[in-house]
Amino acid sequence: MSLKAIADNFAKRSLKERRLMTIAVVLVVLLFGYLLAIEPALKGTEAKKRLLTTQASELTTLQSQLPGLRARAADPDAGLKRDLADHKAQLAAVEAELLPFHALLVSPTEMPDMLRSLLSKYQRLTLERLKTPPAAPLLNTVANAAKPAATANQGIYRHPIEITVSGSYAELTAYADALQHMTPHPLWSGMTLKVIEYPRSEMTFMLYTLSLDHPLLAI
C-alpha cells in the first residue's frame, strides 16, 4: 500500500479514529525507542551499580586490613618477636622453679668423681665403662639465628652419664641401692642388667643431672 493510499484512508476516518490511530503510532514509536535505547542503558546502569557495590565492599575490607598491613610493614618481624618473648618468659619461669632444687642436684662436673668414689666402697665390683654423652637442652627453645650456636648458653641442660659395673648380682643391687640414696643424688633414666658368666653380671646405670649452664665433660 502506497503512502498516498494510507493518507487517503486516514483522511476518511473520523476525528476520534484519527486521534486513536495517532496515539497508537506514537506508542509504537516510544516502545521501539525504549527497546532500542532506554532498556540497554538501564541494564548497563544496573550492572554499573552492582560493580560499584562490589568495589565498595572490597574497599571496606581493605580499609579494615590496613592497620595490620601498616604494622607489618613497619616491623615485619613483630610476630616472631612476640613468639620469642613468650618462649623466653616460659623459660624464665621454668628456671625460677628449678633454682630452689638446683643445690640438691649433682654438679655435672662432679658427678663422675662421685660415682667413682661410691664404687670404691665396693671392692668386688669392677668399673667397666663410664661415659658422658653431650649435654642437651631440656626444653625446646627458639634458636636465635643472629647468634652462633656455641654462644647460646641460656636454658636448662640435661647432662647424661652412663656407668657400667660388673660383679655379683648381690653386690650390683647393693651398689644400685647406694646410688638411689646418695646425697646429693643424680636422676635416673634407666638401668639394664646383663649376665656375663654366672655369677658375674654387668649392670649399666643411665643417670643424668640438670644445670643452667653447658659445661663440657671430659671422660
Residue frames as qw, qx, qy, qz and C-alpha x, y, z in Angstrom:
[[0.000, 0.890, 0.457, 0.000, 0.00, 0.00, 0.00],
 [0.420, 0.464, -0.021, 0.779, 1.38, 3.41, -1.01],
 [0.206, -0.217, -0.434, 0.850, 1.75, 6.38, 1.31],
 [0.272, -0.078, -0.213, -0.935, -0.99, 8.26, -0.67],
 [0.586, -0.305, -0.662, -0.353, -3.44, 5.42, -0.12],
 [0.477, -0.313, -0.655, 0.496, -2.60, 5.33, 3.57],
 [0.044, -0.112, -0.182, 0.976, -3.06, 9.12, 3.79],
 [0.425, -0.176, -0.412, -0.787, -6.42, 8.96, 1.97],
 [0.600, -0.333, -0.726, -0.040, -7.59, 6.15, 4.23],
 [0.355, -0.254, -0.523, 0.732, -6.51, 8.16, 7.30],
 [0.116, -0.009, -0.043, -0.992, -8.36, 11.26, 6.00],
 [0.503, -0.279, -0.594, -0.562, -11.59, 9.32, 5.57],
 [0.459, -0.303, -0.760, 0.346, -11.57, 8.34, 9.26],
 [0.311, -0.877, -0.296, -0.217, -13.50, 10.26, 11.87],
 [0.016, 0.805, -0.368, 0.465, -11.72, 12.67, 14.15],
 [0.735, -0.511, 0.368, -0.251, -11.89, 10.22, 17.05],
 [0.973, 0.122, 0.130, 0.146, -10.43, 7.40, 14.96],
 [0.537, 0.696, -0.220, 0.422, -7.62, 9.62, 13.68],
 [0.285, -0.766, 0.413, -0.402, -6.73, 10.58, 17.25],
 [0.888, -0.299, 0.332, -0.107, -6.67, 6.95, 18.38],
 [0.887, 0.376, 0.022, 0.269, -4.51, 5.96, 15.41],
 [0.247, 0.806, -0.306, 0.442, -2.11, 8.85, 16.11],
 [0.549, -0.648, 0.427, -0.310, -1.80, 7.82, 19.76],
 [0.974, -0.036, 0.223, 0.026, -1.19, 4.20, 18.72],
 [0.707, 0.591, -0.134, 0.364, 1.58, 5.23, 16.32],
 [0.051, -0.804, 0.393, -0.442, 3.22, 7.36, 19.00],
 [0.772, -0.461, 0.379, -0.217, 3.07, 4.50, 21.50],
 [0.958, 0.212, 0.088, 0.172, 4.62, 2.12, 18.98],
 [0.457, 0.727, -0.257, 0.443, 7.43, 4.59, 18.30],
 [0.347, -0.730, 0.424, -0.409, 8.04, 5.07, 22.03],
 [0.934, -0.225, 0.263, -0.093, 8.05, 1.31, 22.59],
 [0.855, 0.400, -0.044, 0.328, 10.66, 0.75, 19.88],
 [0.166, 0.798, -0.319, 0.484, 12.69, 3.64, 21.24],
 [0.638, -0.602, 0.376, -0.301, 12.63, 2.07, 24.73],
 [0.978, -0.016, 0.197, 0.064, 13.63, -1.32, 23.42],
 [0.734, 0.539, -0.054, 0.409, 16.43, 0.07, 21.25],
 [0.272, 0.627, -0.287, 0.671, 17.94, 2.72, 23.55],
 [0.427, -0.634, 0.259, -0.590, 16.50, 3.12, 27.02],
 [0.948, -0.283, 0.010, -0.142, 16.34, -0.54, 28.14],
 [0.831, 0.227, -0.250, 0.443, 20.02, -1.32, 27.27],
 [0.127, 0.618, -0.309, 0.712, 21.04, 1.88, 29.04],
 [0.665, -0.549, 0.159, -0.481, 19.08, 0.86, 32.16],
 [0.986, -0.091, -0.106, 0.096, 20.66, -2.60, 32.13],
 [0.599, 0.436, -0.292, 0.605, 24.09, -1.01, 31.83],
 [0.216, -0.656, 0.260, -0.675, 23.28, 1.24, 34.77],
 [0.873, -0.406, 0.058, -0.263, 22.23, -1.72, 36.92],
 [0.911, 0.135, -0.191, 0.339, 25.45, -3.57, 36.05],
 [0.306, 0.565, -0.303, 0.704, 27.46, -0.49, 37.00],
 [0.534, -0.621, 0.174, -0.547, 25.58, -0.25, 40.31],
 [0.973, -0.230, -0.035, -0.002, 26.41, -3.89, 41.11],
 [0.731, 0.345, -0.232, 0.542, 30.07, -3.30, 40.21],
 [0.019, -0.655, 0.264, -0.708, 30.20, -0.21, 42.42],
 [0.770, -0.519, 0.088, -0.361, 28.63, -2.16, 45.29],
 [0.963, -0.016, -0.121, 0.239, 31.24, -4.94, 44.92],
 [0.506, 0.483, -0.242, 0.673, 34.09, -2.44, 44.75],
 [0.323, -0.685, 0.192, -0.624, 32.77, -0.61, 47.83],
 [0.914, -0.384, 0.018, -0.129, 32.67, -3.91, 49.76],
 [0.858, 0.175, -0.154, 0.457, 36.23, -4.73, 48.71],
 [0.195, 0.644, -0.217, 0.708, 37.37, -1.25, 49.69],
 [0.612, -0.643, 0.125, -0.444, 35.80, -1.64, 53.14],
 [0.974, -0.177, -0.043, 0.133, 37.62, -4.97, 53.61],
 [0.662, 0.386, -0.174, 0.619, 40.95, -3.45, 52.57],
 [0.118, -0.720, 0.180, -0.660, 40.42, -0.49, 54.91],
 [0.805, -0.539, 0.078, -0.234, 39.81, -2.88, 57.82],
 [0.941, -0.026, -0.013, 0.337, 43.08, -4.69, 56.99],
 [0.377, 0.795, -0.142, 0.453, 45.07, -1.51, 56.54],
 [0.403, -0.812, 0.344, -0.246, 46.17, -1.06, 60.21],
 [0.892, -0.256, 0.357, 0.102, 47.56, -4.61, 60.33],
 [0.773, 0.497, 0.113, 0.378, 49.29, -4.17, 56.98],
 [0.103, 0.893, -0.215, 0.382, 50.86, -0.92, 58.18],
 [0.638, -0.660, 0.380, -0.119, 52.06, -2.58, 61.37],
 [0.919, 0.008, 0.316, 0.237, 53.62, -5.47, 59.45],
 [0.575, 0.709, 0.011, 0.408, 55.21, -3.05, 57.01],
 [0.166, -0.889, 0.295, -0.308, 56.69, -1.05, 59.90],
 [0.299, -0.519, 0.782, -0.171, 58.03, -4.18, 61.65],
 [0.756, 0.175, -0.498, -0.386, 57.71, -7.39, 59.60],
 [0.487, 0.122, -0.820, 0.275, 59.27, -9.43, 62.43],
 [0.399, -0.391, 0.308, -0.770, 56.76, -8.29, 65.06],
 [0.908, -0.157, -0.143, -0.361, 55.04, -11.70, 65.19],
 [0.807, 0.171, -0.475, 0.306, 58.33, -13.57, 65.54],
 [0.129, 0.419, -0.484, 0.757, 59.45, -11.18, 68.26],
 [0.646, -0.361, 0.158, -0.654, 56.26, -11.79, 70.21],
 [0.958, -0.039, -0.270, -0.092, 56.73, -15.56, 69.93],
 [0.600, 0.316, -0.506, 0.534, 60.35, -15.26, 71.03],
 [0.183, -0.448, 0.388, -0.784, 59.35, -13.11, 74.01],
 [0.840, -0.268, -0.015, -0.472, 56.72, -15.69, 75.01],
 [0.907, 0.087, -0.378, 0.166, 59.25, -18.55, 74.84],
 [0.340, 0.403, -0.495, 0.691, 61.77, -16.56, 76.87],
 [0.470, -0.431, 0.254, -0.727, 59.13, -15.83, 79.51],
 [0.947, -0.151, -0.151, -0.240, 58.23, -19.53, 79.73],
 [0.761, 0.245, -0.446, 0.403, 61.89, -20.49, 80.00],
 [0.037, 0.475, -0.434, 0.764, 62.48, -17.91, 82.74],
 [0.717, -0.376, 0.104, -0.578, 59.52, -19.28, 84.69],
 [0.965, -0.025, -0.260, 0.026, 60.88, -22.85, 84.50],
 [0.533, 0.378, -0.458, 0.602, 64.35, -21.70, 85.51],
 [0.275, -0.507, 0.325, -0.749, 62.87, -19.86, 88.50],
 [0.890, -0.274, -0.003, -0.365, 61.08, -23.05, 89.58],
 [0.899, 0.166, -0.332, 0.231, 64.28, -25.08, 89.20],
 [0.194, 0.670, -0.432, 0.571, 66.53, -22.80, 91.25],
 [0.605, -0.551, 0.361, -0.448, 65.32, -23.98, 94.70],
 [0.978, -0.075, 0.191, -0.042, 66.19, -27.56, 93.70],
 [0.594, 0.710, -0.350, 0.143, 69.45, -26.75, 91.95],
 [0.149, -0.671, 0.654, -0.315, 71.52, -27.21, 95.12],
 [0.805, -0.166, 0.504, -0.265, 70.11, -30.73, 95.56],
 [0.890, 0.455, 0.006, -0.023, 71.36, -31.90, 92.17],
 [0.760, -0.301, 0.288, 0.499, 74.82, -33.21, 91.45],
 [0.132, 0.802, -0.285, -0.507, 77.02, -30.80, 89.54],
 [0.876, 0.472, -0.053, -0.082, 77.73, -32.16, 86.04],
 [0.398, 0.696, -0.551, 0.234, 81.47, -31.75, 86.57],
 [0.303, -0.475, 0.709, -0.425, 81.41, -33.52, 89.93],
 [0.897, -0.004, 0.108, -0.429, 79.15, -36.47, 89.12],
 [0.818, 0.340, -0.462, 0.045, 81.81, -38.81, 87.55],
 [0.213, 0.430, -0.697, 0.532, 84.11, -38.45, 90.57],
 [0.562, -0.248, 0.432, -0.660, 81.22, -39.04, 92.96],
 [0.938, 0.114, -0.119, -0.306, 80.25, -42.22, 91.14],
 [0.653, 0.395, -0.587, 0.269, 83.84, -43.48, 91.21],
 [0.092, -0.429, 0.622, -0.649, 84.13, -42.62, 94.91],
 [0.773, -0.145, 0.267, -0.556, 80.99, -44.56, 95.73],
 [0.910, 0.255, -0.306, -0.114, 82.15, -47.51, 93.65],
 [0.339, 0.522, -0.683, 0.382, 85.45, -47.64, 95.55],
 [0.496, -0.342, 0.549, -0.580, 83.49, -48.79, 98.62],
 [0.933, 0.107, 0.223, -0.260, 82.54, -51.98, 96.79],
 [0.243, -0.610, 0.701, 0.276, 85.83, -53.85, 96.37],
 [0.535, 0.083, 0.830, 0.136, 84.27, -56.74, 94.46],
 [0.518, 0.772, 0.344, -0.133, 82.78, -54.55, 91.77],
 [0.516, -0.118, 0.399, 0.749, 84.72, -53.52, 88.64],
 [0.289, 0.732, 0.062, -0.615, 84.20, -50.34, 86.67],
 [0.662, 0.258, 0.604, 0.361, 83.79, -51.39, 83.04],
 [0.281, 0.465, 0.369, 0.754, 82.75, -48.14, 81.35],
 [0.100, -0.685, -0.393, 0.605, 81.95, -44.56, 82.27],
 [0.300, 0.382, 0.486, 0.727, 80.51, -42.37, 79.50],
 [0.042, 0.612, 0.340, -0.713, 79.27, -38.80, 79.48],
 [0.379, 0.540, 0.588, 0.468, 77.32, -38.14, 76.27],
 [0.133, 0.236, 0.053, 0.961, 76.96, -34.48, 75.24],
 [0.111, 0.429, 0.584, -0.680, 74.55, -32.35, 77.22],
 [0.025, 0.406, 0.647, 0.645, 71.36, -31.27, 75.51],
 [0.278, -0.205, 0.136, -0.929, 68.72, -28.62, 76.23],
 [0.167, 0.225, 0.893, -0.351, 65.96, -29.99, 78.42],
 [0.384, 0.680, 0.456, -0.428, 63.41, -27.75, 76.74],
 [0.510, 0.462, 0.460, 0.562, 62.93, -26.82, 73.12],
 [0.130, -0.712, -0.119, 0.680, 63.92, -23.18, 72.75],
 [0.533, 0.829, 0.167, -0.014, 63.67, -20.75, 69.85],
 [0.727, -0.057, 0.178, 0.661, 67.02, -20.59, 68.08],
 [0.046, 0.912, 0.002, -0.408, 68.42, -17.11, 67.54],
 [0.810, 0.461, 0.180, 0.314, 69.83, -17.06, 64.03],
 [0.175, 0.928, -0.185, 0.271, 71.81, -13.92, 64.80],
 [0.406, -0.707, 0.561, -0.143, 73.95, -15.75, 67.40],
 [0.467, 0.343, -0.812, -0.072, 76.26, -18.72, 66.82],
 [0.830, -0.334, -0.394, -0.211, 75.10, -21.93, 68.47],
 [0.662, 0.030, -0.517, 0.542, 78.28, -22.03, 70.58],
 [0.061, 0.210, -0.317, 0.923, 77.34, -18.77, 72.33],
 [0.599, -0.409, -0.274, -0.631, 73.75, -19.74, 73.10],
 [0.302, 0.119, -0.827, 0.459, 74.15, -20.58, 76.82],
 [0.471, -0.151, 0.299, -0.816, 70.67, -19.87, 78.09],
 [0.788, -0.057, -0.422, -0.445, 68.36, -22.67, 79.16],
 [0.718, -0.415, 0.498, -0.254, 68.19, -25.82, 81.27],
 [0.480, 0.494, -0.702, -0.179, 70.58, -28.57, 80.23],
 [0.951, -0.202, 0.136, -0.192, 70.32, -32.31, 80.74],
 [0.124, 0.680, -0.722, 0.011, 73.72, -33.89, 81.41],
 [0.970, -0.059, -0.112, -0.207, 73.62, -37.68, 80.90],
 [0.038, -0.608, 0.787, -0.101, 76.13, -40.17, 82.24],
 [0.942, 0.005, -0.243, -0.229, 76.32, -43.94, 81.81],
 [0.168, -0.597, 0.756, -0.208, 78.26, -46.13, 84.21],
 [0.906, 0.053, -0.360, -0.214, 78.68, -49.88, 83.74],
 [0.260, -0.568, 0.725, -0.289, 79.97, -52.02, 86.58],
 [0.776, 0.071, -0.595, -0.196, 80.39, -55.79, 86.87],
 [0.107, -0.324, 0.795, -0.501, 80.28, -58.19, 89.76],
 [0.049, -0.267, -0.956, 0.108, 77.88, -60.48, 91.56],
 [0.205, -0.612, -0.555, -0.525, 74.18, -59.77, 91.49],
 [0.508, -0.703, -0.432, 0.247, 74.11, -59.09, 95.24],
 [0.436, -0.351, 0.010, 0.829, 76.95, -56.55, 95.01],
 [0.102, 0.270, 0.460, 0.840, 75.36, -54.86, 91.99],
 [0.318, -0.706, -0.552, -0.309, 71.99, -54.45, 93.69],
 [0.522, -0.628, -0.285, 0.501, 73.72, -53.07, 96.77],
 [0.326, -0.132, 0.199, 0.915, 75.52, -50.50, 94.62],
 [0.077, -0.487, -0.563, -0.663, 72.24, -49.61, 92.88],
 [0.432, -0.751, -0.497, 0.045, 70.59, -49.04, 96.25],
 [0.485, -0.477, -0.088, 0.728, 73.50, -46.84, 97.32],
 [0.197, 0.180, 0.389, 0.882, 73.14, -44.77, 94.13],
 [0.234, -0.653, -0.574, -0.435, 69.48, -44.17, 94.91],
 [0.526, -0.779, -0.322, 0.117, 70.22, -42.97, 98.43],
 [0.573, -0.040, -0.062, 0.816, 73.39, -40.95, 97.90],
 [0.045, -0.945, -0.306, 0.108, 73.14, -37.26, 98.81],
 [0.560, 0.445, 0.036, -0.697, 73.09, -35.28, 96.62],
 [0.614, 0.079, 0.776, 0.121, 71.93, -37.81, 94.06],
 [0.087, 0.175, -0.580, -0.791, 71.71, -37.91, 90.28],
 [0.704, 0.244, 0.192, -0.639, 68.42, -38.51, 88.47],
 [0.479, -0.058, 0.861, 0.161, 67.66, -41.85, 86.86],
 [0.545, 0.409, -0.251, -0.688, 66.62, -42.53, 83.27],
 [0.921, 0.153, -0.252, -0.256, 67.11, -46.32, 83.19],
 [0.386, -0.546, 0.740, -0.072, 69.07, -49.40, 84.18],
 [0.857, 0.274, -0.352, -0.257, 69.98, -52.65, 82.39],
 [0.604, -0.485, 0.629, -0.075, 71.36, -55.95, 83.65],
 [0.768, 0.450, -0.416, -0.186, 73.33, -58.45, 81.58],
 [0.857, -0.390, 0.337, 0.030, 74.64, -61.79, 82.80],
 [0.260, 0.735, -0.602, -0.172, 78.24, -62.27, 81.61],
 [0.628, 0.128, -0.767, 0.041, 79.08, -65.64, 83.15],
 [0.703, -0.629, -0.147, -0.298, 77.37, -66.78, 86.30],
 [0.151, -0.760, -0.573, 0.266, 77.73, -65.47, 88.90],
 [0.259, -0.328, 0.098, 0.903, 79.27, -62.42, 87.19],
 [0.275, 0.764, 0.570, 0.127, 76.92, -59.82, 85.66],
 [0.262, 0.086, 0.087, 0.957, 77.09, -56.33, 84.27],
 [0.000, -0.791, -0.577, 0.206, 74.75, -53.55, 85.31],
 [0.285, 0.263, 0.205, 0.899, 74.53, -50.28, 83.36],
 [0.074, -0.704, -0.515, 0.483, 73.02, -47.23, 85.01],
 [0.245, 0.527, 0.343, 0.738, 71.71, -44.38, 82.85],
 [0.301, -0.668, -0.421, 0.534, 71.80, -41.27, 85.03],
 [0.293, 0.589, 0.206, 0.724, 71.62, -37.55, 84.45],
 [0.259, -0.558, -0.399, 0.680, 71.66, -34.24, 86.23],
 [0.234, 0.850, 0.380, 0.279, 70.38, -30.78, 85.34],
 [0.420, -0.410, -0.076, 0.806, 72.07, -27.40, 85.27],
 [0.263, 0.899, 0.230, -0.264, 71.64, -23.89, 83.94],
 [0.037, 0.767, -0.504, -0.396, 74.99, -23.95, 82.14],
 [0.916, 0.385, -0.042, -0.104, 76.54, -26.10, 79.44],
 [0.285, -0.710, 0.628, 0.142, 79.96, -27.38, 80.56],
 [0.753, 0.396, -0.499, -0.165, 81.88, -29.95, 78.54],
 [0.783, -0.466, 0.398, -0.102, 82.60, -33.13, 80.48],
 [0.484, 0.599, -0.633, -0.080, 85.82, -34.88, 79.50],
 [0.815, -0.320, 0.449, -0.179, 85.93, -38.57, 80.38]]
